[in-house]
Amino acid sequence: MKYRYKTVGTCSQQIDFELDDNNILSNVQFYGGCNGNLKGIGKLVEGLPAQEVIKRLEGIPCGMKSTSCPDQLAVALKKVLAKKAGS
């Protein structure tokens, strides 16, 4: 299923991604932010379970900010997984 998350506190404004029935992540696209780095993150997390991506990326800051684009992906995944668990 396709998801869209509006980021908070980062240079990127939005993240689109897909999760299959087994919560495997694919087609991660960041909009705005550091284009090359964010494309790289998308490729690195491709095919990984959402929980593993959360474990790896959650809490990463950017400079003096308490969040980052990778952290915002973890936030988005946590929200989607919580919603799926509640359905």
C-alpha positions in Angstrom: 0.0 0.0 0.0 1.2 3.6 -0.7 1.6 6.1 2.0 2.4 9.8 2.1 3.8 11.6 5.2 4.2 15.4 5.6 7.5 15.9 7.4 8.0 18.2 10.4 11.1 20.2 11.2 13.2 19.1 8.1 14.2 20.5 4.8 12.2 17.8 3.0 8.5 18.5 3.0 7.1 15.0 2.2 8.0 11.3 2.1 6.2 8.8 -0.1 6.7 5.1 0.4 5.1 1.7 0.1 4.7 -1.1 2.6 3.6 -4.6 1.5 1.5 -7.0 3.6 4.6 -8.1 5.5 5.6 -4.4 6.2 8.5 -4.5 3.8 9.5 -1.0 2.6 9.8 0.0 -1.0 9.7 3.0 -3.4 10.8 5.6 -0.8 10.9 9.1 -2.2 11.7 12.3 -0.3 10.6 15.7 -1.7 12.9 18.6 -0.9 16.0 18.3 1.2 19.4 17.0 0.1 18.5 15.2 -3.1 21.5 12.8 -3.4 21.6 11.9 0.3 17.9 11.2 0.4 18.0 9.1 -2.8 20.7 7.1 -1.1 18.7 6.6 2.0 15.8 5.4 -0.1 18.0 2.9 -1.8 19.6 1.7 1.5 16.2 1.0 3.1 14.6 -0.6 0.0 13.4 -4.2 0.9 13.9 -3.9 4.6 11.2 -4.6 7.2 9.7 -1.3 8.6 10.7 -2.2 12.1 14.4 -2.6 11.1 14.3 0.8 9.3 12.8 2.4 12.5 15.5 0.8 14.6 18.3 2.1 12.4 17.0 5.6 11.7 14.9 6.7 14.8 16.4 9.6 16.7 19.0 10.7 14.2 19.4 14.5 14.5 20.4 17.0 11.8 22.7 19.7 13.0 21.1 21.4 15.9 17.6 20.0 15.0 16.2 17.2 17.1 15.0 15.5 14.0 16.2 14.7 10.5 14.9 13.3 7.2 15.9 9.8 8.2 14.2 10.3 11.6 11.1 11.6 9.9 11.0 8.4 7.9 11.1 6.4 11.1 8.3 8.6 12.5 6.2 8.0 9.4 6.7 4.2 9.6 5.8 4.1 13.3 2.6 6.0 12.6 1.6 3.7 9.7 2.4 0.6 11.7 0.4 1.8 14.7 -2.6 2.6 12.4 -2.3 -0.9 10.8 -2.2 -2.5 14.2 -5.3 -0.7 15.3 -7.3 -1.6 12.2 
